[in-house]
Amino acid sequence: MIETERLTKRYGNLLAVDDLSFSVGQGEVLGFLGPNGAGKSTTMKMLSGFLAPTEGIARICGFDIEKEPVKAKREIGYLPEGAPTYGEMTPATFLDFVADIRDLRGDHKRRRLDEVTSRLHLEPVLLQPIDTLSKGYKRRVGLAQAIIHDPRVLILDEPTDGLDPNQKHEVRSLISEMAADKIIIISTHILEEVHAVCDRAIIIAQGRILADETPAGLEARSPRHNAVTLRLGDTAIDAVRPALESLAGVAGIETHDDGGMTVLPIGGAELLPAVGRLALERGWDVSELQVESGQLDEVFRQITSADVGQETRT
């Protein structure tokens, strides 16, 4: 387990991380979300032992990261923001160097080098200086060094930053494959990453935790949760709008440029059964009828903007 208790980091008068307490267990993939400057990377650096907290405690698999740093760091694979490496090295020499530091030896070392090289598709650039690689390849080299020793804990800061859509899919698939027997924290500003690999999300802003829920739980906060989208064939939108607006639980109607319309609920009310019955009774020509789960980006903006507004007022 990863555990934090009242984790705090100050830089002079700047409070970067403010009293964070949370835990992550084996098999969980936690998305750590926040706007720029929220304290995400600072928290990742404290968890991995690169920064000492001003106050509070972080434990990795039971080891206090300050009191037992060597034991704690043996359990961690860490991908820092920007994936810093030694630019004059090649991926082959760099990964060999990291494997030695991680105390991998003999056949086991060769197997792990072959496996991570293959899984991250680094073969074409193994003998090329890292400084000459694209941002995407540099990111993959950074991820390779994080998993080379098959750690129990992975702390990944923007793991798909700079990757193309195919590479993002490959990295997310790799994370999903590893999730069952590891503890994984992913710091990201890419909300689709939460949908793709995370089963829990923490949102922070100005160093404080504002939400800690499943992605589905966060989506349920959206005004569009349970909204119903219709597309009509020969039936005119103006002809159906009054009937839809009269249904219980309807907050309003949005019309789309492509001829569709969305029925918005009050407080997440379930509208689909009533909308479907109404369409059937009135004989509307419905070509599409679907319910929305909610929009995570909308919830993210609401939560973080409200916090910024509160700070401004105080």
N, C-alpha and C positions, 0 to 999 in steps of 0.2 A: 504494500500500500504506500501511496504518497500521502503525507499528512502535513498540513500547515496550521500553525496556531498563531494568530494575531501577527502575521508576517507584515513587516513595515520597512520601508526604505526612504530615507531622507537624504537629499543633497542640499546641505545648507538649509535655506528656508523653503526649498521645494519638497513637497511631500509627494513622492512618485508612486509609492505603493502604501495603501492605508489600511492596516489591520485586517489582512486577508486570512480567513480560516476556511479550509475545505479539505476534503480527502478524495482520493481516487483509488479504486480497487482493481485487482486483476480482472482482465476481460473488458474493462471500460476503455472507451476512446472518448476523451474529454476535449471538446472544442473550447479554446480560450479566446474569446472575442472581445474586441473593443476598437474604438477609433484610434487614429494615430495619436501617440502621446498618452494613451490610457494607462500604461504601466505593464503591458503584456510582456515585452522583452525583458524588462527589469525583473519581473516575477520569474521568468524562465531562467535567467542568470542566477538568481538566488537559489532556485530549486536545484540547479546543476552545480552549485558551488563556485561559480565564477564571480559572484558578488556576495559579500557578507551582509546580512540584514542589519538594519539599525536596531530593530526589536523583533521579537518573535522567534519561532522555531520552524524548521522544515525537516521532515524525516523521510528518508528513502528506504523502503523495505525495513523499517525499524531503526535505521541508523541516522543519527543526527548529523546533518550535512556539515555543521561547524565542528562538532566534537569528534566525529568519526569520519572525516572527509574521504579517506582512502577506501574504506569499506563501502561507503555510500556511492562513491563514483564508480566502483567496480560494477554496480548494478545498473548504471545509467549509460544510455546512448544519447548523445546530445548533438542536435543540428542547430548551430547558432544562426541568428539572423545574418543573411548575406553569405553564409557558408564559407567562412574564411579558411584558406588552405595555404600551403607554401607554393607560390606561383611558379618557382623555378623547377619544381619537381614535376614528374609525370604522374598521372593517376596510378600507374603500376608501382612506382617507387613510394609514393605517398601512402597508398593503402598497405604496402608491405611494412612501412615504417610504423603506421598506426597499429597493425597487427602485432608487431614486436612489442610496442608499448603496452598493448592489452594482454601481453603474455601468451600469445598464441604460438604454438610450436609444431614443427614437423608436419605430418599428414593432415592434422586438424587445421593448421594454418593454411595449407594449400587448398583444402576443401572449402574453407570459408572465403578465401580470396576468389576462388573460381565461382562460388555461388553468388556472392554479391556483385561481382563483375557481370555475370550473366543476367541476373535478375534486374539490374539497372542498365543493361545494354551499353556497357562502357567499352566493349571490345574495340570499336573503331578509333578510340582516342587514347588507349592505354599508354602509348609511347609518345604522346604529344605533350609539351609543357602545359601545365594547367593554366598559366597566364594567357595562352593563346586559345583557350576553349570558349565556346559560347556560354552565356549565362545559364542556359538550361543544363549543359553538361557539367558546369561547375557545381550546380545545385545537386546533380546526381552523384558527383564525387563526394560531396559533403554528406549526403544521405548514406552512401556506402560506408564511410568511416564511422557513422553513428551506429550501424547495425553489424559491423564486422565481427564483434565479439558476442553476438546474439544475447543482448542484455535483457534483463527482466523489465526495465523501465526505459521508455523512449520519450524524450522531450524534444519536440520538433517545432522550430520557430519558422513559420512560413515554408513548409516543405515543398510546395509546388510553385513557389514564386519563380517566374521566368520560364516555366515549362509550357510547351505547346499542348493543345487539347489531348493528343494521343499520349504524351508523356505524363500529363496529369492523371489520366485514367490508369496508366500503369503504376504510378506511385500510389494512388489511392487503393488500387487492387492489392498492392503489396502490404499496405497498412492494414487493410481488412483481413488479409491472410494471417498477419502476425498478431491480430488483436486478441485472439482467444486466450493466449497464455502470457500476455504482457500487459503492462500498465502504460497507456499512451496518452500524452497531452500534446495537442496541436494548437499552437498559437497562430491565429490567422485573421485576416480581414476579408477573406473570400467566403461569403456566406454559402455558396454552393458546396464548399468543402464540408460544411456541417451536415448537409443533407447526404453527402456521398459516403462519409466514413464515421461520423460521430453519433454516439447514442446518448450524449449529454452535452450541454453547452453552458458555460459561464460567460456572462457579459459583464465587463468592467468598464468604468469610465472614471477618470481622475483618480485612479488607484483604488477604487472601491468596487466591491461586487454588487451589481444591481439586479442580477437574475441568475438563477441556477436551476435549469429545467431540462427536460428532454426537448429535442427540436420540435416534436409534435406539440408539446406543452407551450412552447414559445409561439408557435404558429397560431395556437388557439386564442392568443391575445390579440390577433390581428382583426381589425374591423371587417376584413374579408373572409374570416373563418366561417364556413358554411354558406358563403354567398353562392348563388345559383346563376350560371351563365346559360343563356338560350341563344340559339340562332334559328330564325324563322325563314321558311320558304316563301310562300305566297301571302302569308299573313303579315299585315302591316304592323310595325311596332306601336304606332299611335293607337291602334285598335285594341291592343292587349295591355297597354300601360296602366290605364285606370283600374282594371281588374286586379292586376298584380299589386298595385299600390294599396289596395283595400285589404289585402291579406294580413292577418295578425302576424306581428313580428317583423314586418318589412320596414326598413329604415329609409329606403330610397331606391331609385333605379338609375343605373348608368347606361348610356347608349354608346356603342362603339362605331368607329368609322367604317368597319367592315360589315355593318348591318346587324351585329349581335347586340345583346343587352345583358347586364348583370343586375340581379336582384340582391340588394345588400340587406343583411339581417340586423336586427337589434340585439346586441349582446350575444352574438353567436347562435341565435335561434335556428333550429333546423327547418329550413324552408323547402327542401327538395320534395317531400311528399305532397305538400299543399300545392306547390307550383305544378308538379306533374299531374295531379288530379284536375286542377283548373284547366290545364292545356287539353286534357282528354275530354272534359265536359264541354268545353267551348269549341272543340274541333280545330284547334290551331295547327297549322302546318309547321311542326317543330323538326328541324334538321339536326339539331344538337342540343343536348341538355346535360350539364355537368355541374358538380359541386366543387367548390374550392376549399382547400385545407387551410388557407391563409398564406400570407406573405411574410417570410422571415425578415427580409430587408426593411419592410415597413415597421415591424415590431422593434427591430434594432434601432431604427431612427427615433421611434417614439421613446424608447427607454433611455438612450444616451442623450437625446436632445432635452428631455425633461430634467435630467441630472445637471446638464450644463446650465439650463435656465434657472434651476434652483440655486446653483452656486453663484450665478450672477446676481440674483436677488439678495442673497445673504452677504 
